[in-house]
């Protein structure tokens, strides 16, 4: 089959690799219809995350059709339209039972193979899915596959970010980073009743979309954000900050923007070795800091129902669909944040 593989920093190649096969009775093979390039893929692309084997198939977002199942798969049949979260999950361990599916005791992240062990990714024609019954989510034919794709990562992560932020009706909030996840966090916060959301970024296209989704766009390169936020909150700061960047500077800004007793909800993937503020500073501000991977599988049915009901504005995320063979170029343009490359979906 054809796939996009990791061959080193900034080196993604479209090439032939072996087809996946059933390795365990609970596996399924999915023929991929759409996959995507994610912001977290860029951590590997730039070498900020280390250890990935050369030749690993990239990607952790996909939607497609079941074409083969192992002997113990009971809930899925050949021909089923399915979407996957970005990690596999067993559905029965302690963490799955409490809804923290991203920390499943047997779970794996698609697109991560290290020292020969791991799970190849989904930027490919086919993908092997372990624990298929509890990982894959069938969806209605009334939902566009490209829209269903979004529930497995960016939509779930954005809504999780707003849930962690404990957004409430009448509150004032800030979103740092208006890429796909940040914009989804705006949608989640609006759904939870946020009165005002400051959307902070420097990319004009992203700020325009944030405004269309009902947020107040703030270009951090042009405006004094701290002064603006304090002026509009009686000097306090925002009730919560939703941080979707994953950098030390974003973490520091989040600390400065949030009011005493407020919450920082971080879903941006951090690779720095330390925190941008000290324990003493957090203590002195009565700060609640929530950080971590989204349990996407626990969100997906609910989000699919929202999509089917037409309750979510997804047009900003569906405007750029490229072919899989154009993936190397798509990585480059997405990395440069070129206009039109807010979210890159790859058709297989």
Rosetta blueprint (number, residue, H / E / L):
1 X L
2 X E
3 X E
4 X E
5 X E
6 X E
7 X L
8 X L
9 X L
10 X L
11 X L
12 X E
13 X E
14 X E
15 X E
16 X E
17 X L
18 X L
19 X L
20 X L
21 X L
22 X L
23 X L
24 X L
25 X L
26 X L
27 X L
28 X E
29 X E
30 X E
31 X E
32 X E
33 X E
34 X E
35 X E
36 X E
37 X E
38 X L
39 X L
40 X L
41 X H
42 X H
43 X H
44 X H
45 X H
46 X L
47 X L
48 X L
49 X L
50 X L
51 X L
52 X L
53 X L
54 X L
55 X L
56 X L
57 X E
58 X L
59 X L
60 X L
61 X L
62 X E
63 X E
64 X E
65 X E
66 X E
67 X E
68 X E
69 X E
70 X L
71 X L
72 X L
73 X L
74 X L
75 X L
76 X L
77 X L
78 X L
79 X L
80 X L
81 X E
82 X E
83 X E
84 X E
85 X L
86 X L
87 X E
88 X L
89 X L
90 X L
91 X L
92 X L
93 X L
94 X H
95 X H
96 X H
97 X H
98 X L
99 X L
100 X L
101 X H
102 X H
103 X H
104 X L
105 X L
106 X L
107 X L
108 X L
109 X E
110 X L
111 X L
112 X E
113 X E
114 X E
115 X L
116 X L
117 X E
118 X E
119 X E
120 X L
121 X L
122 X L
123 X L
124 X E
125 X L
126 X E
127 X E
128 X E
129 X E
130 X L
131 X L
132 X H
133 X H
134 X H
135 X H
136 X E
137 X E
138 X E
139 X L
140 X L
141 X L
142 X L
143 X L
144 X L
145 X H
146 X H
147 X H
148 X H
149 X H
150 X H
151 X H
152 X H
153 X L
154 X H
155 X H
156 X H
157 X H
158 X H
159 X H
160 X H
161 X H
162 X H
163 X H
164 X H
165 X L
166 X L
167 X L
168 X L
169 X L
170 X L
171 X L
172 X E
173 X E
174 X E
175 X E
176 X E
177 X L
178 X L
179 X L
180 X H
181 X H
182 X H
183 X H
184 X H
185 X H
186 X H
187 X H
188 X H
189 X H
190 X H
191 X H
192 X L
193 X L
194 X L
195 X L
196 X E
197 X E
198 X E
199 X E
200 X E
201 X E
202 X L
203 X L
204 X H
205 X H
206 X H
207 X H
208 X H
209 X H
210 X H
211 X H
212 X H
213 X L
214 X L
215 X L
216 X E
217 X E
218 X E
219 X E
220 X L
221 X L
222 X L
223 X L
224 X L
225 X H
226 X H
227 X H
228 X H
229 X H
230 X H
231 X H
232 X H
233 X L
234 X L
235 X L
236 X L
237 X L
238 X E
239 X E
240 X E
241 X E
242 X E
243 X E
244 X L
245 X L
246 X L
247 X L
248 X H
249 X H
250 X H
251 X H
252 X H
253 X H
254 X H
255 X H
256 X H
257 X H
258 X E
259 X E
260 X E
261 X E
262 X E
263 X E
264 X E
265 X E
266 X E
267 X L
268 X L
269 X L
270 X L
271 X L
272 X L
273 X L
274 X L
275 X L
276 X L
277 X L
278 X L
279 X H
280 X H
281 X H
282 X H
283 X H
284 X H
285 X L
286 X L
287 X L
288 X E
289 X E
290 X E
291 X E
292 X L
293 X L
294 X L
295 X L
296 X H
297 X H
298 X H
299 X L
300 X H
301 X H
302 X H
303 X H
304 X H
305 X H
306 X H
307 X H
308 X H
309 X L
310 X L
311 X L
312 X L
313 X L
314 X L
315 X H
316 X H
317 X H
318 X L
319 X L
320 X L
321 X E
322 X E
323 X E
324 X H
325 X H
326 X H
327 X H
328 X H
329 X H
330 X H
331 X H
332 X H
333 X H
334 X H
335 X H
336 X L
337 X L
338 X L
339 X L
340 X L
341 X L
342 X L
343 X L
344 X E
345 X E
346 X E
347 X E
348 X L
